[in-house]
Amino acid sequence: MNTEEYIDTLPKKAARLRADGTYTVLPMMHHGKLDANRLSLISRVVADNSLPGIRITAGQQVLIDGVPADRLKSVIEALGEVGLAYKHKAQGCLGTDGCKLGQQNSRAAAERLSELLDTYDMPCKVKAGVSGCPMCCAESMARDVGLYGKKGGWTVSFGGNAGKRVRCGDILGENLSEDEAFELIAKALSFYAENAKKKERTARFVERVGLDALKSAVLTAD
């Protein structure tokens, strides 16, 4: 089995070839969290293999750089869990866990949202941002699915995008309980999954079908 065949057996984005012929390796993390044992293991693997070091990605991940092809398998085996923990990205800020402005538990909600996203067969990648307050440090309004907290509850947005064609997400509900927010998100995701074109992001989907159609589908009482 050659190197590329080996990479194909790994979880998503576990290892990628760089322009200089070396590889990056992504140790598995959950929403930017590492305990002491995991942190020590990553440091030891980097030191034992004389690697350049690590860097923090925009997606709250630790990335090991400069892994030679002949060390790739041994590095991955030493790390154990590699690749993305979830198929779709849900970024969460500190929220009430560590920010004085936090009004809702954004970390717990981001974990729950990641699990929800993985239950859908999406036509395209979906990014989510969960912020503990309206400051939206997790860029909630520029994500496919957005949640931000206020004292009265959660605000849900849908159809945001931070790419070349920036789009602010549309507000679907405000002052919702967590369960209410997730019920609304589930309806929006179902409507998107069932009606979007292949590789059509939520921003372009909402522009195509119209906000009225989205609201009619998700806000109509069961």
VOPAGU-2260 file (C-alpha; in pm, 1 decimal, decimal comma):
REM VOPAGU-2260
SITE   aa  ch    i         X         Y         Z
SITE  MET   A    0       0,0       0,0       0,0
SITE  ASN   A    1     148,4     334,2    -103,9
SITE  THR   A    2     110,9     657,5      92,1
SITE  GLU   A    3    -193,4     788,2     -94,6
SITE  GLU   A    4    -371,4     453,9     -62,2
SITE  TYR   A    5    -297,1     460,4     309,6
SITE  ILE   A    6    -441,8     812,7     342,1
SITE  ASP   A    7    -760,2     694,4     170,9
SITE  THR   A    8    -815,8     451,1     458,5
SITE  LEU   A    9    -802,2     730,1     717,8
SITE  PRO   A   10   -1083,6     951,1     851,9
SITE  LYS   A   11   -1165,0    1273,9     666,1
SITE  LYS   A   12    -880,0    1528,6     651,3
SITE  ALA   A   13    -656,7    1315,8     875,3
SITE  ALA   A   14    -356,7    1374,3     648,5
SITE  ARG   A   15    -291,6    1598,2     349,4
SITE  LEU   A   16      -2,0    1637,9     109,8
SITE  ARG   A   17     172,7    1975,7     113,6
SITE  ALA   A   18     344,3    2151,9    -174,6
SITE  ASP   A   19     687,7    2067,4     -32,6
SITE  GLY   A   20     617,9    1692,4     -37,7
SITE  THR   A   21     557,4    1655,4     336,2
SITE  TYR   A   22     221,2    1598,1     502,2
SITE  THR   A   23       0,2    1766,0     757,8
SITE  VAL   A   24    -166,5    1547,0    1019,8
SITE  LEU   A   25    -479,8    1645,8    1208,2
SITE  PRO   A   26    -507,3    1500,4    1561,2
SITE  MET   A   27    -873,7    1452,3    1644,8
SITE  MET   A   28   -1020,9    1721,5    1870,9
SITE  HIS   A   29   -1368,3    1813,1    1988,3
SITE  HIS   A   30   -1442,0    2186,0    1958,3
SITE  GLY   A   31   -1092,1    2304,3    2043,2
SITE  LYS   A   32   -1057,6    2098,1    2362,1
SITE  LEU   A   33    -752,8    1892,9    2461,6
SITE  ASP   A   34    -690,8    1738,9    2801,7
SITE  ALA   A   35    -340,5    1724,5    2953,9
SITE  ASN   A   36    -273,3    1366,7    2843,8
SITE  ARG   A   37    -370,5    1434,2    2484,1
SITE  LEU   A   38    -167,9    1754,8    2474,5
SITE  SER   A   39     137,5    1572,7    2612,6
SITE  LEU   A   40      99,2    1293,5    2358,5
SITE  ILE   A   41      88,2    1536,0    2065,1
SITE  SER   A   42     393,8    1719,8    2197,8
SITE  ARG   A   43     581,9    1392,5    2243,3
SITE  VAL   A   44     499,5    1275,0    1890,0
SITE  VAL   A   45     624,9    1603,6    1745,1
SITE  ALA   A   46     946,9    1588,3    1950,1
SITE  ASP   A   47    1016,1    1217,5    1890,6
SITE  ASN   A   48     986,6    1263,6    1514,3
SITE  SER   A   49    1178,9    1594,4    1501,8
SITE  LEU   A   50     885,2    1769,2    1335,8
SITE  PRO   A   51     868,4    2148,9    1290,8
SITE  GLY   A   52     578,9    2189,1    1534,1
SITE  ILE   A   53     205,9    2252,3    1536,1
SITE  ARG   A   54     -28,1    2534,8    1441,9
SITE  ILE   A   55    -384,7    2625,9    1532,8
SITE  THR   A   56    -632,4    2632,3    1245,0
SITE  ALA   A   57    -928,2    2867,0    1200,3
SITE  GLY   A   58   -1152,9    2569,3    1273,7
SITE  GLN   A   59   -1026,6    2525,8    1632,3
SITE  GLN   A   60    -799,6    2234,4    1544,2
SITE  VAL   A   61    -434,4    2153,2    1614,7
SITE  LEU   A   62    -245,7    2070,7    1293,5
SITE  ILE   A   63      94,1    1899,0    1282,9
SITE  ASP   A   64     307,7    2027,9     998,1
SITE  GLY   A   65     596,6    1886,2     797,9
SITE  VAL   A   66     551,9    1511,1     844,3
SITE  PRO   A   67     777,3    1321,0     597,2
SITE  ALA   A   68     612,0    1046,6     394,3
SITE  ASP   A   69     828,8     778,0     555,4
SITE  ARG   A   70     714,3     888,1     904,4
SITE  LEU   A   71     346,9     943,5     827,7
SITE  LYS   A   72     215,0     603,1     932,3
SITE  SER   A   73     414,1     590,4    1255,5
SITE  VAL   A   74     305,2     944,6    1349,9
SITE  ILE   A   75     -61,0     862,4    1291,0
SITE  GLU   A   76     -38,9     534,2    1481,4
SITE  ALA   A   77     124,8     712,3    1775,2
SITE  LEU   A   78    -147,8     977,3    1783,1
SITE  GLY   A   79    -430,3     724,4    1775,1
SITE  GLU   A   80    -733,8     933,4    1683,2
SITE  VAL   A   81    -688,0    1155,1    1378,8
SITE  GLY   A   82    -912,7    1344,7    1139,8
SITE  LEU   A   83   -1231,4    1539,5    1197,0
SITE  ALA   A   84   -1452,4    1436,3    1485,5
SITE  TYR   A   85   -1760,4    1536,5    1285,0
SITE  LYS   A   86   -1842,5    1557,2     913,5
SITE  HIS   A   87   -1955,1    1919,2     938,5
SITE  LYS   A   88   -1795,4    2205,4    1125,4
SITE  ALA   A   89   -1969,3    2360,4    1425,4
SITE  GLN   A   90   -1757,3    2629,5    1587,0
SITE  GLY   A   91   -1839,9    2744,4    1937,3
SITE  CYS   A   92   -1706,5    3030,7    2147,7
SITE  LEU   A   93   -1647,1    3008,1    2523,9
SITE  GLY   A   94   -1992,5    3131,9    2614,9
SITE  THR   A   95   -2085,4    3091,4    2979,9
SITE  ASP   A   96   -1790,3    2852,4    3027,3
SITE  GLY   A   97   -1537,0    3133,5    3034,8
SITE  CYS   A   98   -1655,8    3466,6    2893,8
SITE  LYS   A   99   -1805,4    3741,9    3105,6
SITE  LEU   A  100   -2033,6    3836,6    2815,5
SITE  GLY   A  101   -2163,4    3483,4    2765,1
SITE  GLN   A  102   -2538,3    3448,7    2813,4
SITE  GLN   A  103   -2585,0    3088,8    2694,6
SITE  ASN   A  104   -2376,3    2769,4    2704,6
SITE  SER   A  105   -2238,1    2783,2    2351,4
SITE  ARG   A  106   -1988,9    2499,1    2390,0
SITE  ALA   A  107   -2253,5    2246,1    2486,4
SITE  ALA   A  108   -2481,7    2372,8    2209,7
SITE  ALA   A  109   -2199,8    2344,8    1952,9
SITE  GLU   A  110   -2140,6    1983,1    2054,1
SITE  ARG   A  111   -2510,7    1908,8    2020,7
SITE  LEU   A  112   -2526,4    2085,3    1685,6
SITE  SER   A  113   -2229,6    1885,5    1552,8
SITE  GLU   A  114   -2410,7    1565,2    1639,9
SITE  LEU   A  115   -2729,7    1688,5    1473,1
SITE  LEU   A  116   -2550,1    1785,6    1152,7
SITE  ASP   A  117   -2398,6    1439,1    1126,2
SITE  THR   A  118   -2744,7    1281,7    1107,3
SITE  TYR   A  119   -2815,1    1442,2     769,3
SITE  ASP   A  120   -2702,8    1345,7     421,1
SITE  MET   A  121   -2618,5    1697,5     306,1
SITE  PRO   A  122   -2585,5    1806,0     -58,2
SITE  CYS   A  123   -2282,8    2017,2      36,8
SITE  LYS   A  124   -2066,1    2102,3     334,5
SITE  VAL   A  125   -2235,9    2285,0     618,9
SITE  LYS   A  126   -2063,9    2516,1     863,7
SITE  ALA   A  127   -2221,3    2627,7    1189,3
SITE  GLY   A  128   -2134,6    2895,5    1442,2
SITE  VAL   A  129   -2258,4    2897,2    1801,2
SITE  SER   A  130   -2202,2    3215,8    2002,8
SITE  GLY   A  131   -2290,3    3271,1    2366,1
SITE  CYS   A  132   -2396,7    3631,9    2311,0
SITE  PRO   A  133   -2491,2    3872,6    2027,5
SITE  MET   A  134   -2124,8    3968,5    1978,5
SITE  CYS   A  135   -2112,9    3650,7    1765,1
SITE  CYS   A  136   -1746,7    3565,6    1819,0
SITE  ALA   A  137   -1814,1    3229,9    1650,2
SITE  GLU   A  138   -1924,6    3419,0    1337,5
SITE  SER   A  139   -2276,3    3280,0    1370,3
SITE  MET   A  140   -2440,4    3515,2    1120,2
SITE  ALA   A  141   -2187,0    3424,2     849,6
SITE  ARG   A  142   -2245,5    3048,2     879,7
SITE  ASP   A  143   -2486,4    2810,5     712,2
SITE  VAL   A  144   -2643,8    2751,7    1051,8
SITE  GLY   A  145   -2610,1    3016,4    1321,2
SITE  LEU   A  146   -2698,2    3025,8    1688,8
SITE  TYR   A  147   -2632,9    3307,5    1929,3
SITE  GLY   A  148   -2750,7    3352,3    2283,7
SITE  LYS   A  149   -2929,1    3630,1    2465,4
SITE  LYS   A  150   -3073,7    3639,2    2815,0
SITE  GLY   A  151   -3413,4    3544,9    2672,5
SITE  GLY   A  152   -3281,2    3242,6    2483,2
SITE  TRP   A  153   -3133,9    3151,0    2147,5
SITE  THR   A  154   -3153,8    3322,6    1808,8
SITE  VAL   A  155   -3141,3    3094,1    1502,7
SITE  SER   A  156   -3014,1    3204,5    1162,1
SITE  PHE   A  157   -2979,3    3013,8     837,0
SITE  GLY   A  158   -2810,8    3066,5     501,4
SITE  GLY   A  159   -2505,2    3270,8     599,6
SITE  ASN   A  160   -2176,9    3255,4     411,0
SITE  ALA   A  161   -1832,6    3409,7     464,0
SITE  GLY   A  162   -1685,2    3319,5     126,7
SITE  LYS   A  163   -1635,4    3532,0    -184,0
SITE  ARG   A  164   -2006,7    3610,5    -197,7
SITE  VAL   A  165   -2068,8    3711,0     161,6
SITE  ARG   A  166   -2422,7    3665,3     290,2
SITE  CYS   A  167   -2570,3    3738,9     630,5
SITE  GLY   A  168   -2789,5    3457,3     757,2
SITE  ASP   A  169   -3164,4    3508,9     781,4
SITE  ILE   A  170   -3315,9    3509,8    1130,5
SITE  LEU   A  171   -3567,0    3227,3    1167,9
SITE  GLY   A  172   -3641,7    3255,6    1538,8
SITE  GLU   A  173   -3551,0    3451,8    1852,9
SITE  ASN   A  174   -3568,1    3401,5    2228,5
SITE  LEU   A  175   -3601,8    3025,7    2188,6
SITE  SER   A  176   -3521,9    2755,3    2439,2
SITE  GLU   A  177   -3241,6    2522,6    2332,2
SITE  ASP   A  178   -3488,6    2249,2    2239,2
SITE  GLU   A  179   -3699,3    2494,8    2039,1
SITE  ALA   A  180   -3389,8    2623,8    1861,4
SITE  PHE   A  181   -3278,4    2274,9    1765,8
SITE  GLU   A  182   -3624,1    2180,1    1645,6
SITE  LEU   A  183   -3619,5    2484,0    1416,4
SITE  ILE   A  184   -3268,8    2404,2    1292,8
SITE  ALA   A  185   -3371,5    2045,6    1219,4
SITE  LYS   A  186   -3662,9    2167,9    1005,6
SITE  ALA   A  187   -3437,2    2405,3     811,6
SITE  LEU   A  188   -3175,9    2135,5     753,5
SITE  SER   A  189   -3440,6    1888,1     637,4
SITE  PHE   A  190   -3582,8    2141,8     391,1
SITE  TYR   A  191   -3232,6    2215,6     263,8
SITE  ALA   A  192   -3127,0    1849,2     237,9
SITE  GLU   A  193   -3442,4    1756,2      49,0
SITE  ASN   A  194   -3448,6    2048,7    -196,1
SITE  ALA   A  195   -3096,6    2178,1    -255,9
SITE  LYS   A  196   -2892,4    2098,8    -564,8
SITE  LYS   A  197   -2574,2    1896,0    -530,8
SITE  LYS   A  198   -2289,5    2111,8    -393,0
SITE  GLU   A  199   -2526,1    2406,0    -338,7
SITE  ARG   A  200   -2441,9    2586,4     -14,1
SITE  THR   A  201   -2725,4    2713,4     204,2
SITE  ALA   A  202   -2662,9    3077,7     108,0
SITE  ARG   A  203   -2712,5    3008,9    -261,3
SITE  PHE   A  204   -3002,3    2774,2    -181,8
SITE  VAL   A  205   -3193,3    3042,6      11,7
SITE  GLU   A  206   -3126,5    3294,2    -264,8
SITE  ARG   A  207   -3265,0    3051,0    -521,3
SITE  VAL   A  208   -3578,9    2928,0    -343,2
SITE  GLY   A  209   -3648,2    3251,1    -155,9
SITE  LEU   A  210   -3672,8    3334,7     211,3
SITE  ASP   A  211   -4051,7    3311,0     204,7
SITE  ALA   A  212   -4031,5    2947,5      90,9
SITE  LEU   A  213   -3783,3    2865,6     365,6
SITE  LYS   A  214   -3993,6    3029,9     634,8
SITE  SER   A  215   -4308,8    2864,5     504,1
SITE  ALA   A  216   -4140,7    2524,9     531,5
SITE  VAL   A  217   -3990,0    2566,0     878,0
SITE  LEU   A  218   -4222,7    2802,0    1062,4
SITE  THR   A  219   -4554,3    2641,5     973,5
SITE  ALA   A  220   -4705,7    2466,0    1273,8
SITE  ASP   A  221   -4699,9    2084,6    1257,6
